[in-house]
Amino acid sequence: MRPTRRALQTGAMDLDTRYPAIADLAARAKRRVPRFVWDYLDSATGTEATARRNRDALDRILFRPSILHGEITQDLSVEILGQRFERPFGIAPVGMSGLIWPDAEATLARLGRDAGLPYTLSTVASRTPEEVGPHTGGTAWFQLYPPRDPGVLDDMLARVRAAGFGTLVLTADVPVASRRERQRKGGLKQPPRLTPRLMAQTALRPAWALGTLRHGMPRMRFLESYMKSDRSLPSTAHIGYLLRTAPGWDYLARLRAAWDGPLLVKGVLTPEDAVRLRETGADGIWVSNHAGRQFDAAPASIDVLPAIRAAVGPDCPLIFDSGVAGGLDVLRAMALGADMVMLGRAFHYGLAAFGAAGAAHVAHVLTEDLLSNMGQMGLARPADARDRLIPEA
Ligand SMILES: Cc1cc2nc3c(=O)[nH]c(=O)nc-3n(C[C@H](O)[C@H](O)[C@H](O)COP(=O)(O)O)c2cc1C
């Protein structure tokens, strides 16, 4: 029985032969989007050491294989925060997703719905919750960057809830903007503006340019809808002013009181924070270093996951992301305590490489790679991988 392969047919072209790895899709994506878009999607901050650390740390996690274990019935489904998903991985929030590939938000929301995995819509996406909600099948999550103004917060929560998003994710690891040197040099402005230099880059990428013409230049539409209503804003305020807060614990307590559904906090890297978040009312913890985009001295997310699991106990829902590049990485994170593993860039590489079929192909690659590596160890469920971990010397 392998129901998890359903809904991942990726069309006539045999993507599995020519693009068997997510890295193959990334290489094609790089050739299909303008340079400034690639730099936005792919860059981290500083010397990008944290991004490399994520990869190195994942590669160090080894398992004992198993032989002569007979036929196994595999099951990838997970239950988390009252929802059941067919796969143990999902789509992390990506701001201005629609800049990376036209209509990305609706396309990925439909993939989440059809393939049975959570899709997370960002506050700074290029589509509003109302635009994306109808594509989600009611299973998607919403990621919140905290607005300064309490009235704006209440209104955002009401709109998110009415648009069908039942789970809220507060991102807590962006108290200030990071420098992202490579992205800066790429020349992306907010809101995106086609300077002569960017126009020249765009001319070399016709599929992206045509799609963007058809769907319109992406903007942060959800935030823009508050630029007029927030009277505390100076008339010349940049849109980022709405959000650039460094919220404290009191903000979380207020958010907990205002949101009646499951609440996750994303960007957690220490056991002490995880424990305090639980005490303050978070229903689950999202372990992440933002793919190295915020703080270049952060530990690899996978390295802190075991201590966080130990601190919050076996029943606390734990989400993991940062640097996952295949099904084996999903298995590694689940072996170390994650209940659900999220990917940001990988799904966007797929989208930029082949549109909706490319994003579906990413889910297919992850699924097949998970099943294959579980097969090497004779595992029925991904979480069983914890019994096959080889302790680090
Ligand atoms: C281009 C880009 C934009 C992102 N925007 C957001 C965002 O708006 N909100 C957020 O919480 N995280 C954001 N993230 C972080 C992702 O949600 C996630 O933590 C990270 O991408 C996971 O690592 P991965 O890309 O290696 O899978 C962004 C990441 C990327 C690459």
PDBQT file of the ligand as one rigid body, heavy atoms in Angstrom, charges set to zero:
ROOT
HETATM    1  C1  LIG A 401      13.164  33.806  -0.223  1.00  0.00    +0.000 C 
HETATM    2  C2  LIG A 401      12.768  33.470   1.186  1.00  0.00    +0.000 A 
HETATM    3  C3  LIG A 401      11.809  34.230   1.827  1.00  0.00    +0.000 A 
HETATM    4  C4  LIG A 401      11.398  33.898   3.122  1.00  0.00    +0.000 A 
HETATM    5  N1  LIG A 401      10.396  34.597   3.706  1.00  0.00    +0.000 NA
HETATM    6  C5  LIG A 401       9.934  34.235   4.926  1.00  0.00    +0.000 A 
HETATM    7  C6  LIG A 401       8.800  34.877   5.493  1.00  0.00    +0.000 A 
HETATM    8  O1  LIG A 401       8.172  35.739   4.894  1.00  0.00    +0.000 OA
HETATM    9  N2  LIG A 401       8.421  34.479   6.738  1.00  0.00    +0.000 N 
HETATM   10  C7  LIG A 401       9.077  33.494   7.440  1.00  0.00    +0.000 A 
HETATM   11  O2  LIG A 401       8.692  33.172   8.555  1.00  0.00    +0.000 OA
HETATM   12  N3  LIG A 401      10.132  32.856   6.894  1.00  0.00    +0.000 NA
HETATM   13  C8  LIG A 401      10.564  33.187   5.666  1.00  0.00    +0.000 A 
HETATM   14  N4  LIG A 401      11.604  32.506   5.093  1.00  0.00    +0.000 N 
HETATM   15  C9  LIG A 401      12.213  31.386   5.824  1.00  0.00    +0.000 C 
HETATM   16  C10 LIG A 401      11.488  30.072   5.502  1.00  0.00    +0.000 C 
HETATM   17  O3  LIG A 401      10.186  30.066   6.009  1.00  0.00    +0.000 OA
HETATM   18  C11 LIG A 401      12.222  28.858   6.073  1.00  0.00    +0.000 C 
HETATM   19  O4  LIG A 401      12.490  29.084   7.434  1.00  0.00    +0.000 OA
HETATM   20  C12 LIG A 401      13.522  28.540   5.344  1.00  0.00    +0.000 C 
HETATM   21  O5  LIG A 401      13.458  28.896   3.992  1.00  0.00    +0.000 OA
HETATM   22  C13 LIG A 401      13.787  27.051   5.462  1.00  0.00    +0.000 C 
HETATM   23  O6  LIG A 401      14.988  26.693   4.873  1.00  0.00    +0.000 OA
HETATM   24  P1  LIG A 401      15.099  26.086   3.391  1.00  0.00    +0.000 P 
HETATM   25  O7  LIG A 401      14.834  27.183   2.450  1.00  0.00    +0.000 OA
HETATM   26  O8  LIG A 401      16.489  25.591   3.358  1.00  0.00    +0.000 OA
HETATM   27  O9  LIG A 401      14.077  24.974   3.276  1.00  0.00    +0.000 OA
HETATM   28  C14 LIG A 401      12.012  32.810   3.789  1.00  0.00    +0.000 A 
HETATM   29  C15 LIG A 401      12.986  32.050   3.142  1.00  0.00    +0.000 A 
HETATM   30  C16 LIG A 401      13.348  32.350   1.847  1.00  0.00    +0.000 A 
HETATM   31  C17 LIG A 401      14.362  31.490   1.163  1.00  0.00    +0.000 C 
ENDROOT
TORSDOF 0
